[in-house]
Amino acid sequence: MPLFEQVTIIGLGLIGGSLAAAVRSGGLAKKIVAGSRSSRTLERGLSLGLVDEGYQDLAQAVQGADLVFVSVPVSAMAATFSAIVPGLERHAIVTDGGSVKGSVIAAARAQLGAHFSRFVPGHPIAGKEKSGVDAADAALYQRHRVILTPVAETDPAATQAVRRLWTAVGADVLSMGPDEHDRVLAETSHLPHLLAFSLVDTLARQGDSTDIFRYAAGGFRDFTRIASSDPVMWHDIFTENQDAVLAAADLFAAGLARFRDAVARGDSDALLGIMTRANTARARFL
Ligand code: NAD
């Protein structure tokens, strides 16, 4: 049963392409349209059957859409909002999948004008190390969380429509404030990526990086898997969520210093205390 006449996806990569695939497989829109700078991406989206139409002109892509999902890199959100405004229908709901919410909301507030009240900021907590339209996966959002961060101006009916969409593709939707989102994600997602990139880079600088993997066991592989993520996307996240990332990095640096100190002092009680607390906390997430 379609929820929308037309859904338009701007930025048909992993996140946008996967939503298009999920909307398609659930029959949630009568028409799915893509907007992308790249004609190759549009051709792939059409040939994979993800979308019915594709336009390089983003204003043209959003014409007729009840719901517009913007899934371009966070640093490209402002220019993208500005490009779609001339084509937006009066009733259109705009939502996004950006990994940072404060800067995306500021961009939407500055660019969307009267449409800002129907902008519902969102972030699907789902992903892979792969990017691009060829990585699109209709099942990506099933049993994954999606966080919506509506602000005071956001029309509750628009939030409800976006919530229905994500629920229909199998996601578990929750709401929080944008500041809380950016802090929590800095600690649980941005910091681990920073650590993985930093650990692999630090060791790779010591010599031939292939050597690391020759001697490394499963723990190193598991811990560093996310260092294969897209550097450009993560560059954007670290710069756009700078304050919260710095706070999380400082929190971690203090914890690392405590751990290092316990090792230096040979303090078994302190070492076992840290690791036992970590075991107990980790067990709650299994
Ligand atoms: P992707 O690289 O797979 O897709 C990005 C899309 O945006 C592509 O279609 C690309 O052509 C287009 N694009 C790139 N630069 C652009 C620009 N300057 N202007 C306009 N379009 C541009 O990336 P993705 O993983 O789908 O990420 C899209 C959004 O989703 C990002 O905001 C990211 O923060 C967020 N996100 C990603 C993940 C993840 O794990 N990959 C998870 C949750 C949210």
Residues whose N, C-alpha, C, O or C-beta is under 5 A from the ligand:
A	BS01	NAD	G11 L12 G13 L14 I15 G16 S71 V72 P73 V74 A76 G97 G98 S99 P124 A126 G127 K128 S131 G132
